[in-house]
């Protein structure tokens, strides 16, 4: 496997984990943000493929996906409907926090592999110079 391919895998892994961190952060931030009546309730997720292997080299995107809403009775809220109901995204905070932790650890692992590959490349240049 060429060195460039290994670097590409590490770079794609870093990008993928960064997108996962971004999506989970946005979802947690949106947990208590009311959605106006008539507007679709959405959360963020990393899109483009079903597996990481298919995702390599394609880049990734964050996509909004429709989700269920939780309804709170708050007639004083300006975003309440005619019945005084306000809708919020149904966010599973435990899942989102778990995603944050695993994505952070995955990002760290990709950084370590990238740094290891870099040091191996530098060492091979030193050996080749002798």
KELOTI-520754 format. One line per 5 residues: number of its first residue (from 1); their letters; for each residue x, y, z of N, C-alpha, C, CB. Coordinates in Angstrom, 1 decimal. Each point is the difference from the previous one (the first is absolute). Glycine has a CB too. Layout:
! KELOTI-520754
NUM> A> X,Y,Z,X,Y,Z,X,Y,Z,X,Y,Z  ...;
END
This chain:
! KELOTI-520754
1> XXXXX> 0.8,-1.2,0.0,-0.8,1.2,0.0,0.9,1.2,0.0,-1.9,-1.2,1.2  1.7,2.2,-2.1,0.8,1.2,-0.1,-0.2,0.8,1.3,-0.1,0.0,-2.5  1.1,0.8,2.8,0.0,0.8,1.2,-1.1,1.1,-0.1,2.4,-0.4,0.3  -2.6,0.9,-1.5,-1.1,1.0,-0.2,-1.4,-0.6,0.3,1.4,1.1,-1.8  -1.6,-2.4,1.5,-1.3,-0.6,0.4,-0.2,0.0,1.5,0.2,-1.4,-2.1;
6> XXXXX> 0.9,1.0,2.8,-0.1,0.0,1.4,-0.3,1.4,0.6,1.6,-2.0,0.1  -0.9,3.0,-0.6,-0.3,1.3,0.4,-1.4,0.5,-0.3,2.4,0.5,-0.4  -3.0,-1.0,-0.8,-1.3,0.3,-0.4,-1.0,-0.6,1.0,0.7,0.2,-2.4  -0.5,-1.4,2.8,-0.8,-0.7,1.0,0.0,0.7,1.3,0.4,-2.2,-1.1  0.7,2.6,1.6,0.1,0.8,1.2,-0.7,1.3,-0.1,2.2,-1.1,0.5;
11> XXXXX> -2.0,1.8,-1.6,-0.7,1.3,-0.2,-1.5,-0.2,-0.1,2.1,0.8,-1.2  -2.6,-1.8,0.5,-1.4,-0.2,-0.1,-0.6,-0.4,1.4,0.3,-0.7,-2.4  0.5,-0.1,3.2,-0.4,-0.4,1.3,-0.2,1.3,0.9,1.1,-2.3,-0.3  -0.1,3.2,0.2,-0.1,1.2,0.8,-1.2,0.8,-0.4,2.5,0.0,0.2  -2.7,0.1,-1.5,-1.2,0.8,-0.5,-1.3,-0.6,0.5,1.4,0.7,-2.0;
16> XXXXX> -1.5,-2.0,1.9,-1.2,-0.7,0.4,-0.3,0.2,1.5,0.4,-1.8,-1.8  0.6,1.6,2.6,-0.2,0.2,1.5,-0.3,1.5,0.3,1.5,-1.9,0.4  -0.9,2.8,-1.2,-0.4,1.4,0.3,-1.4,0.3,-0.4,2.4,0.6,-0.5  -2.9,-1.2,-0.6,-1.4,0.2,-0.3,-0.9,-0.6,1.0,0.6,0.0,-2.4  -0.3,-1.2,3.0,-0.8,-0.6,1.0,0.0,0.9,1.3,0.6,-2.3,-0.9;
21> XXXXX> 0.5,2.9,1.2,0.1,0.9,1.2,-0.9,1.2,-0.3,2.3,-0.7,0.5  -2.3,1.3,-1.7,-0.8,1.1,-0.4,-1.5,-0.3,0.1,1.9,0.8,-1.5  -2.3,-2.0,0.9,-1.4,-0.3,0.0,-0.5,-0.2,1.5,0.3,-1.1,-2.3  0.5,0.4,3.1,-0.5,-0.3,1.4,-0.1,1.3,0.7,1.1,-2.2,0.0  -0.1,3.1,-0.2,0.0,1.3,0.7,-1.3,0.9,-0.4,2.5,-0.1,0.1;
26> XXXXX> -2.7,0.1,-1.4,-1.2,0.7,-0.5,-1.3,-0.6,0.6,1.2,0.6,-2.1  -1.3,-1.9,2.2,-1.2,-0.6,0.5,-0.2,0.3,1.5,0.3,-1.9,-1.7  0.8,1.9,2.4,-0.1,0.3,1.5,-0.4,1.4,0.1,1.7,-1.7,0.6  -1.2,2.6,-1.4,-0.3,1.4,0.1,-1.5,0.3,-0.4,2.4,0.6,-0.5  -2.9,-1.4,-0.4,-1.4,0.2,-0.4,-1.1,-0.7,0.9,0.9,0.1,-2.3;
31> XXXXX> -0.4,-0.8,3.3,-0.9,-0.8,0.8,-1.1,0.9,0.7,1.8,-1.6,0.4  -1.5,2.8,0.0,-1.0,0.8,0.6,-0.3,1.3,-0.8,0.9,-0.8,2.2  -0.8,0.7,-3.5,-0.4,1.1,-0.9,-1.4,-0.4,-0.6,2.5,0.6,-0.5  -3.4,0.3,0.8,-1.4,-0.2,-0.5,0.0,0.1,-1.6,-1.0,0.9,2.2  0.1,-1.7,-2.7,-0.2,0.0,-1.5,-1.3,0.7,-0.3,1.4,-2.2,-0.3;
36> XXXXX> -1.4,3.1,-0.6,-1.3,0.7,-0.3,-1.0,-1.0,-0.6,1.3,2.1,-0.4  -2.6,-1.8,0.7,-1.0,-0.8,-0.5,0.0,-0.1,-1.5,-1.4,0.6,1.9  1.2,-1.8,-2.5,0.1,-0.1,-1.4,1.4,-0.3,-0.6,-2.0,1.5,-0.1  3.0,-1.4,0.9,1.3,-0.2,-0.5,0.4,-1.5,0.4,0.7,2.5,0.2  0.1,-3.1,-1.0,0.4,-1.4,0.2,1.0,-0.1,1.1,-0.5,-0.6,-2.4;
41> XXXXX> 0.5,-0.3,3.3,0.9,-0.2,1.0,1.1,-0.9,-0.5,-1.7,0.3,1.9  3.0,0.2,-1.9,1.1,-0.8,-0.6,1.2,0.0,1.0,-0.8,0.6,-2.3  1.6,-1.6,2.1,1.3,-0.1,0.7,1.1,-0.3,-1.0,-1.1,-0.9,2.1  2.3,1.1,-1.7,1.2,-0.2,-0.9,0.5,-1.4,0.0,0.5,2.4,0.2  0.0,-2.9,-1.3,0.8,-1.3,0.0,0.9,0.1,-1.2,-1.9,-1.3,1.0;
46> XXXXX> 3.0,0.5,-0.9,1.0,-0.1,-1.1,-0.6,-0.9,-1.1,1.9,0.3,1.6  -1.9,0.3,-2.8,-0.6,-0.8,-1.1,1.0,-0.4,-1.0,-2.1,1.3,0.4  1.6,-1.9,-1.5,0.7,-0.3,-1.2,0.1,-1.5,-0.2,1.2,2.0,0.2  -1.1,-2.9,0.8,0.2,-1.4,-0.3,-0.4,-0.8,1.2,1.8,0.5,-1.6  -1.9,-1.8,1.4,-0.4,-0.9,1.1,1.2,-0.5,0.8,-2.0,-0.7,-1.3;
51> XXXXX> 3.2,0.7,0.7,1.1,-0.5,0.8,1.2,1.0,-0.3,-0.8,-2.4,-0.2  1.8,2.3,1.2,1.1,0.9,-0.1,0.8,-0.4,-1.3,0.1,0.2,2.5  0.0,-1.5,-2.9,0.7,-0.4,-1.2,-0.5,0.7,-1.2,0.5,-2.2,1.1  -1.8,2.3,-1.2,-0.6,0.7,-1.2,0.2,1.5,0.1,-1.7,-1.8,-0.2  1.9,2.3,1.4,0.1,1.5,0.3,1.4,0.5,-0.4,-1.7,-0.2,1.8;
56> XXXXX> 2.7,-0.7,-1.7,1.4,0.5,-0.3,0.0,0.6,-1.4,0.9,-1.8,1.5  -0.2,2.9,-1.6,0.2,0.7,-1.2,-1.1,0.8,-0.5,1.5,-1.8,-0.5  -2.7,1.6,1.0,-1.2,0.7,-0.5,-0.2,1.3,0.8,-1.0,-2.1,-0.6  1.6,2.3,1.7,-0.3,1.1,0.9,-1.3,-0.3,0.7,1.3,1.6,-1.5  -1.6,-0.8,2.4,-1.3,-0.2,0.7,-0.7,1.3,0.1,0.9,-2.0,1.2;
61> XXXXX> -2.2,1.9,-0.8,-0.8,1.2,0.2,-0.8,-0.3,1.2,0.0,0.6,-2.4  -0.4,0.5,3.0,-1.0,0.0,1.1,-1.4,0.2,-0.7,1.6,0.9,1.8  -2.5,-1.8,-1.4,-1.4,0.1,-0.6,-1.0,0.1,1.2,0.7,-1.3,-2.1  -1.7,2.0,1.8,-1.1,0.1,1.0,-1.0,-1.1,-0.3,0.3,2.5,0.3  -0.7,-3.2,0.7,-1.0,-1.1,-0.2,-1.2,0.3,0.9,1.8,-1.6,-0.6;
66> XXXXX> -3.0,1.3,0.1,-1.2,0.3,0.9,0.0,-1.0,1.2,-1.2,0.8,-2.1  0.7,-0.2,3.2,-0.1,-0.8,1.2,-1.3,0.3,0.7,2.5,-0.1,0.3  -2.9,-0.8,0.6,-1.2,0.3,0.8,0.3,1.2,0.9,-0.7,-2.5,0.0  -0.4,3.1,0.4,0.1,1.2,0.9,-0.6,-0.3,1.4,-0.1,1.5,-2.0  0.6,-0.8,3.0,-0.7,-0.1,1.3,-0.8,1.3,0.1,1.9,-1.5,1.1;
71> XXXXX> -3.0,1.3,-0.5,-1.0,1.2,0.1,0.0,0.4,1.5,-1.4,-0.8,-2.0  1.5,2.1,2.2,-0.1,0.6,1.3,-1.2,1.0,0.0,2.5,-0.4,0.5  -3.3,0.4,0.5,-1.1,1.0,0.1,0.6,1.3,0.6,-1.8,-1.9,0.3  1.9,2.9,-1.1,0.5,1.3,0.4,-0.7,1.1,-0.8,2.3,-1.0,0.6  -3.5,1.3,-0.1,-0.8,1.0,-0.8,0.6,1.4,-0.1,-2.0,-1.2,0.7;
76> XXXXX> 2.9,1.5,0.2,0.7,1.3,0.0,1.1,0.1,-1.0,-0.6,0.3,2.3  1.0,-1.4,-2.9,1.2,0.0,-0.9,-0.5,0.6,-1.4,1.0,-2.0,1.2  -0.3,2.9,-1.8,-0.4,0.5,-1.3,0.0,-1.0,-1.1,0.9,2.2,0.7  -0.3,-3.3,-0.5,0.0,-1.1,-1.1,-1.1,-1.0,0.3,2.5,0.4,-0.3  -3.3,-0.2,1.3,-1.1,-1.0,0.3,-1.1,0.1,-1.1,0.5,0.2,2.5;
81> XXXXX> -1.1,-1.4,-2.7,-1.1,-0.1,-1.0,-1.3,0.5,0.7,1.2,-1.9,-1.3  -2.3,1.8,0.6,-1.3,0.5,0.5,-0.4,-0.7,1.3,-0.6,0.5,-2.3  1.1,-1.7,2.6,-0.3,-0.8,1.2,1.0,0.3,1.1,-1.0,-1.8,-1.4  2.0,2.7,1.2,1.0,0.2,1.0,1.1,-1.0,0.0,-1.7,1.1,1.3  1.9,-1.9,-2.3,1.0,-1.1,0.0,1.2,0.5,-0.8,-1.8,-1.7,0.1;
86> XXXXX> 3.0,1.5,0.5,1.2,0.3,-0.6,0.8,-1.3,-0.3,0.1,2.3,1.2  0.5,-2.3,-2.5,0.7,-1.3,-0.4,1.5,0.3,0.2,-1.9,-0.7,-1.6  2.6,-0.4,2.1,1.4,0.0,0.1,0.5,-1.3,-0.7,0.0,1.4,2.2  1.3,-1.4,-2.7,0.5,-1.3,-0.6,0.1,-1.0,1.1,1.3,1.3,-1.7  -1.5,-2.6,1.4,0.1,-1.1,0.9,1.5,-0.5,-0.1,-2.5,-0.7,-0.3;
91> XXXXX> 3.3,1.3,1.2,1.4,-0.3,0.0,0.3,-1.0,1.1,0.6,2.3,-0.9  0.1,-3.4,0.6,0.5,-0.9,1.0,1.4,0.4,0.4,-1.4,-1.9,-1.0  1.4,2.6,2.2,1.2,0.6,0.4,1.1,-1.0,0.4,-1.3,1.9,0.9  0.9,-3.1,-0.4,0.9,-1.0,0.3,0.7,-0.5,-1.3,-1.3,-0.7,2.0  0.6,0.5,-3.0,0.5,-0.5,-1.3,1.0,1.1,-0.6,-2.1,-1.4,-0.4;
96> XXXXX> 1.6,2.7,0.5,0.9,1.1,-0.6,1.2,0.1,0.8,-2.0,1.2,-0.8  2.0,-1.3,2.2,1.2,0.1,0.8,0.9,-1.2,-0.3,-1.2,1.2,1.8  0.7,-2.4,-2.0,0.8,-1.1,-0.4,0.6,0.2,-1.3,-1.5,-1.5,1.3  0.8,2.0,-2.3,0.6,0.4,-1.3,1.1,0.9,0.2,-2.2,-0.4,-1.1  2.1,1.4,1.9,1.0,1.0,0.3,1.3,-0.7,0.5,-1.7,1.8,0.4;
101> XXXXX> 1.5,-2.7,0.5,1.2,-0.7,0.6,0.6,-0.9,-1.0,-1.1,0.1,2.3  0.3,-0.9,-3.0,0.7,-0.9,-0.9,0.6,0.7,-1.2,-1.7,-1.7,0.6  1.1,2.8,-1.1,0.5,0.7,-1.1,1.3,0.7,0.4,-2.3,0.4,-0.9  2.4,0.1,2.2,1.2,0.6,0.5,1.1,-1.0,0.1,-1.4,1.7,1.3  1.1,-2.9,-0.8,1.0,-1.0,0.1,0.5,-0.5,-1.4,-1.0,-0.7,2.2;
106> XXXXX> 0.0,0.6,-3.1,0.4,-0.4,-1.4,0.9,1.1,-0.7,-2.2,-1.3,-0.1  1.9,2.6,0.4,0.8,1.0,-0.5,1.4,-0.1,0.5,-2.0,1.5,-0.2  2.1,-1.7,1.5,1.3,-0.1,0.6,0.8,-1.2,-0.5,-0.9,1.0,2.1  0.2,-2.1,-2.4,0.7,-1.2,-0.5,0.5,0.3,-1.5,-1.5,-1.5,1.4  0.7,2.2,-2.1,0.4,0.4,-1.4,1.2,0.9,0.0,-2.3,-0.3,-0.8;
111> XXXXX> 2.3,1.3,1.8,1.2,0.9,0.1,1.2,-0.8,0.4,-1.5,1.8,0.7  1.4,-2.8,0.2,1.1,-0.8,0.4,0.6,-0.8,-1.2,-0.9,-0.2,2.3  -0.1,-0.4,-3.1,0.5,-0.8,-1.2,0.6,0.9,-1.0,-1.8,-1.6,0.4  1.3,2.8,-0.6,0.6,1.0,-0.9,1.4,0.3,0.4,-2.3,0.9,-0.6  2.5,-0.6,1.9,1.3,0.4,0.6,1.0,-1.2,-0.1,-1.2,1.7,1.5;
116> XXXXX> 0.7,-2.9,-1.3,0.9,-1.2,-0.1,0.4,-0.1,-1.4,-1.2,-1.1,1.9  0.3,1.2,-2.8,0.4,-0.1,-1.4,1.0,1.0,-0.4,-2.2,-0.9,-0.5  2.0,2.2,1.0,0.9,1.1,-0.3,1.4,-0.3,0.5,-1.9,1.6,0.1  2.0,-2.1,1.2,1.3,-0.3,0.5,0.7,-1.2,-0.7,-0.8,0.8,2.2  0.0,-1.8,-2.7,0.5,-1.1,-0.8,0.6,0.5,-1.3,-1.6,-1.6,1.1;
121> XXXXX> 0.9,2.6,-1.7,0.4,0.5,-1.3,1.3,0.8,0.2,-2.3,0.1,-0.8  2.4,0.7,1.9,1.2,0.8,0.3,1.2,-1.0,0.3,-1.4,1.9,0.9  1.1,-2.9,-0.2,1.1,-1.0,0.3,0.5,-0.7,-1.3,-1.0,-0.4,2.3  0.1,0.1,-3.1,0.4,-0.7,-1.3,0.8,1.0,-0.9,-2.0,-1.5,0.1  1.7,2.8,0.0,0.8,1.0,-0.7,1.4,0.1,0.6,-2.0,1.3,-0.6;
126> XXXXX> 2.1,-1.4,1.9,1.3,0.0,0.7,0.8,-1.2,-0.4,-1.0,1.3,1.9  0.4,-2.5,-1.9,0.7,-1.2,-0.4,0.4,0.0,-1.5,-1.3,-1.3,1.7  0.5,1.9,-2.5,0.3,0.1,-1.5,1.1,1.0,-0.2,-2.3,-0.6,-0.5  2.5,1.6,1.4,1.0,1.0,-0.2,1.4,-0.5,0.3,-1.7,1.7,0.5  1.8,-2.9,0.2,1.3,-0.5,0.5,0.6,-0.8,-1.1,-0.8,0.0,2.3;
END
